[in-house]
Amino acid sequence: MPAFWNTGTATLTSGSAAVTGQSTAWNSANAALRPGDTIESDDGRRATILTINSATSITLDKPWRGTTQTAQPYKVWYTPDDVYLEGQARQALAQTGKPNIGALAGLDGTGGDKLPYLTGASTMALTPLPAFARSLLDSVNAASLWTTIGASAPPASAFRRGNILGPVSQSAGVPTGAVIDSGSNANGRYARFADGTQICTQPAFNIASINNALGVLFRSGQQTWTFPAAFTASPSVNGKNNTGATYAWFGSAFTDDASTANSNFGVFSSASVSTATSWSLFAIGRWF
């Protein structure tokens, strides 16, 4: 295809957007003129074609600024296809009333590996999007994302106020749940920690009397404290007398001192005590 069309002559009038041809065949298949092509007068001035009206009529996109040329030689320079198509796309997008689409059409993605993004109202720009970044975007879940970045396994959850407290758990000795777990029941309170530590307490364990003679001392009968949460091994158990003036202390006088579920114990006093005393009990061990 030639670079221009110059069949016939053309009349361009100063101050007018109308161009009249003489034997020009501007609307013929052979001419193949399109809006956006450029008409050049014999003296070298150029203007852009807005519409091809007929074989001898063209309308410019603005009035002719050159001197009047009457039935003079001319050239209509063809717009390259890529430029023409881009212009048509811009025009179509502008007519949709969607300014962001027009902004997108105005981006130059030469070189590839770029991602468009909004920079403001109806304005867009490009940011680099290399292959590695795209490989992160196509991850179907968290596990595949960490595999992409080279991690052998997803890291532990980030702890915050909303999840630091909750059920603790473990797998093969590795904590998998919350950091601190706590609760209470009729046997007292318990607190479990992610490292396996467990603490059980009973703030008010009543003992009816301490009046069984044992040499120069007196002891209570066997007491059994069932732990509010079981241990995995026998814990350390102790107690404190809450009664105050009574001279008595905690101690074990029984073979089954402590198991994983409960503790058998007694308390001692330097004097016989026939009234009830209150004790704070605690046990420290492990839940795994």
C-alpha positions in Angstrom: 0.0 0.0 0.0 1.4 3.5 -0.9 2.1 6.0 1.9 -0.3 8.6 0.6 -3.3 9.3 -1.8 -3.0 12.2 -4.2 -5.5 11.5 -7.0 -7.1 14.7 -8.4 -6.8 18.1 -6.8 -8.1 19.7 -3.7 -9.4 23.1 -2.6 -8.6 24.1 1.0 -10.1 27.4 2.2 -8.5 29.5 4.9 -10.6 29.5 8.0 -12.9 26.7 6.8 -12.8 23.0 7.9 -14.5 22.0 4.6 -12.2 20.5 1.8 -13.5 20.1 -1.7 -11.9 17.7 -4.1 -11.8 17.5 -7.9 -11.8 13.9 -9.2 -10.4 12.7 -5.9 -12.4 9.5 -5.2 -11.9 10.0 -1.5 -14.6 7.5 -0.4 -13.4 4.8 -2.8 -12.0 1.4 -1.7 -8.8 2.2 -3.5 -8.3 5.5 -1.6 -9.1 3.8 1.7 -9.0 7.1 3.6 -9.8 7.1 7.3 -10.4 9.7 10.0 -7.1 10.6 11.5 -5.3 10.6 8.2 -3.4 13.8 7.4 -4.0 16.0 4.4 -1.0 18.1 3.1 -1.4 21.1 0.8 0.9 21.9 -2.1 2.7 24.4 0.1 3.5 21.8 2.8 0.9 22.7 5.4 -0.9 19.8 7.1 -4.2 19.2 8.9 -6.0 16.1 10.4 -9.1 14.7 8.7 -12.2 14.4 10.9 -14.6 12.7 8.4 -14.7 11.5 4.8 -18.1 12.7 3.6 -18.0 11.7 -0.1 -15.8 11.2 -3.1 -15.1 15.0 -3.2 -15.8 16.2 0.4 -13.7 16.0 3.5 -14.1 17.7 6.9 -11.0 18.7 8.9 -10.9 18.5 12.7 -10.3 22.3 12.8 -10.5 25.2 10.3 -7.7 25.3 7.7 -5.0 27.7 9.0 -3.0 28.0 5.8 -3.7 30.2 2.8 -6.5 29.2 0.4 -5.4 26.6 -2.1 -7.8 26.2 -5.0 -7.7 23.0 -7.1 -4.1 22.4 -6.2 -2.1 19.2 -5.8 -2.3 17.6 -2.4 -1.4 14.4 -0.5 -3.4 12.5 2.1 -0.9 10.7 4.3 -2.2 7.4 5.7 -2.1 6.9 9.4 -0.2 3.7 10.4 -2.6 0.9 11.5 -1.4 0.7 15.0 -1.7 4.5 15.5 -5.2 4.5 13.9 -6.5 1.6 16.0 -5.2 3.2 19.2 -6.9 6.5 18.3 -10.2 4.6 17.6 -9.9 2.8 20.9 -9.3 6.1 22.7 -12.4 7.6 21.1 -14.6 4.7 21.8 -13.5 4.6 25.4 -14.1 8.3 25.8 -17.6 7.8 24.6 -18.3 5.3 27.3 -18.2 8.0 30.0 -15.8 5.8 32.0 -12.7 8.1 32.5 -10.7 5.3 34.2 -11.0 3.2 31.0 -9.6 6.2 29.0 -6.8 6.5 31.5 -6.0 2.8 31.1 -5.9 3.2 27.4 -3.4 6.0 27.7 -0.8 3.9 29.4 2.3 2.7 27.5 3.2 -0.8 28.5 6.3 -1.0 26.3 8.7 -3.7 27.6 6.0 -5.6 29.5 6.1 -6.8 33.1 4.1 -3.8 34.3 0.8 -3.5 36.3 -1.6 -0.5 36.0 -2.8 1.3 39.1 -4.9 4.4 40.0 -2.9 7.4 41.1 -6.0 9.6 41.5 -9.4 10.4 40.1 -9.3 9.2 36.5 -5.5 9.0 36.4 -3.4 5.8 36.2 0.3 4.8 36.1 2.3 1.6 35.7 4.4 -0.2 38.3 6.9 -3.0 37.6 5.4 -6.5 38.0 8.3 -9.0 37.4 7.9 -12.7 37.1 8.6 -13.4 40.8 5.8 -11.0 41.9 3.4 -12.7 39.5 4.3 -16.1 41.0 3.2 -14.7 44.4 -0.1 -13.5 43.0 -1.0 -16.9 41.6 -0.6 -18.8 44.9 -3.8 -20.6 45.7 -3.4 -20.6 49.5 -1.0 -19.6 52.3 0.9 -22.8 52.1 1.7 -22.4 48.4 2.7 -18.8 49.0 5.3 -19.8 51.6 6.5 -22.5 49.2 7.0 -19.9 46.5 9.2 -17.7 48.7 11.3 -20.7 49.8 9.9 -21.3 53.3 9.9 -25.0 54.4 6.6 -24.5 56.2 4.3 -21.7 57.1 5.4 -19.8 60.2 3.5 -19.9 63.4 0.6 -17.6 63.7 1.2 -14.0 64.9 -0.2 -13.6 68.3 -2.3 -10.6 69.4 -4.8 -9.6 72.0 -7.5 -11.5 70.1 -5.8 -14.9 70.0 -3.2 -15.0 72.8 -5.8 -16.5 75.1 -7.6 -19.7 74.0 -7.3 -23.5 73.9 -3.7 -24.6 73.9 -2.6 -27.6 71.9 0.4 -29.4 70.6 1.7 -31.8 68.0 4.7 -34.0 68.8 5.7 -31.6 71.5 5.4 -28.5 69.3 2.7 -25.9 70.4 0.0 -25.4 67.8 -2.7 -23.4 69.7 -3.0 -20.3 71.8 -0.4 -19.1 74.3 -2.4 -19.3 77.5 -5.5 -21.4 78.4 -7.4 -21.1 81.6 -10.6 -22.3 83.2 -12.3 -23.3 86.5 -14.7 -25.8 87.9 -15.8 -27.1 91.4 -12.2 -28.3 92.1 -10.5 -24.9 91.5 -8.8 -23.0 88.7 -6.2 -24.0 86.2 -3.9 -22.2 83.7 -2.1 -24.0 80.9 0.8 -22.5 78.9 2.0 -23.2 75.4 5.3 -24.6 76.7 3.5 -27.4 78.6 3.5 -25.8 82.0 0.2 -26.2 84.0 -0.7 -24.6 87.3 -3.8 -25.7 89.3 -5.1 -23.8 92.4 -7.9 -24.2 95.0 -8.2 -21.0 97.1 -10.5 -22.4 99.7 -10.1 -26.1 100.7 -11.7 -26.7 104.0 -10.2 -29.3 106.5 -12.6 -30.2 109.4 -9.9 -30.8 112.1 -6.3 -31.3 112.9 -6.5 -33.5 116.0 -4.9 -36.9 115.3 -1.9 -37.3 117.6 1.4 -37.9 115.9 4.2 -37.8 118.5 4.3 -34.2 119.8 2.3 -33.0 116.7 -1.2 -33.4 115.4 -2.3 -34.1 111.9 -5.5 -34.1 109.9 -7.1 -37.1 108.3 -6.3 -37.9 104.7 -7.5 -35.2 102.3 -8.0 -35.6 98.6 -7.8 -32.7 96.2 -9.0 -33.6 92.7 -7.2 -31.3 90.3 -9.4 -29.0 88.1 -7.3 -30.2 85.1 -5.3 -33.4 84.9 -1.5 -33.5 84.6 0.6 -35.9 82.5 2.9 -36.7 85.4 2.7 -36.3 89.2 2.9 -32.5 89.9 4.5 -30.6 92.8 1.7 -29.8 95.4 1.8 -27.4 98.3 -0.6 -25.4 100.4 -1.0 -22.3 102.6 -3.1 -21.9 105.8 -5.7 -19.2 105.3 -7.0 -19.4 108.9 -4.3 -17.1 110.3 -3.9 -17.7 114.1 -3.8 -21.5 113.9 -0.3 -22.8 113.9 -0.5 -25.4 111.1 1.3 -26.2 107.9 0.9 -28.3 104.8 2.6 -31.7 104.4 2.2 -35.2 103.1 1.6 -38.0 105.5 0.2 -40.5 102.9 1.8 -42.9 100.5 -0.2 -41.7 97.5 1.1 -38.2 97.7 0.0 -37.0 94.2 -1.1 -38.6 91.0 -1.9 -37.0 87.6 -5.6 -36.5 88.6 -5.5 -35.8 92.3 -3.4 -35.3 95.5 -3.8 -37.1 98.8 -2.3 -35.0 101.6 -2.5 -34.1 105.3 -1.7 -30.9 107.3 0.0 -30.7 110.6 -0.2 -28.5 113.7 1.7 -28.1 116.9 -1.6 -28.1 118.8 -4.8 -30.0 118.4 -7.3 -28.1 116.3 -10.9 -29.3 116.4 -12.4 -26.5 114.3 -12.3 -26.2 110.5 -9.4 -24.5 108.8 -9.2 -23.1 105.2 -6.3 -23.8 102.9 -5.1 -22.5 99.6 -3.7 -25.3 97.5 -1.6 -25.2 94.3 0.0 -27.8 92.0 2.6 -27.2 89.3 3.4 -29.7 86.6 2.9 -30.3 82.9 -0.1 -30.9 80.6 2.1 -32.4 77.9 
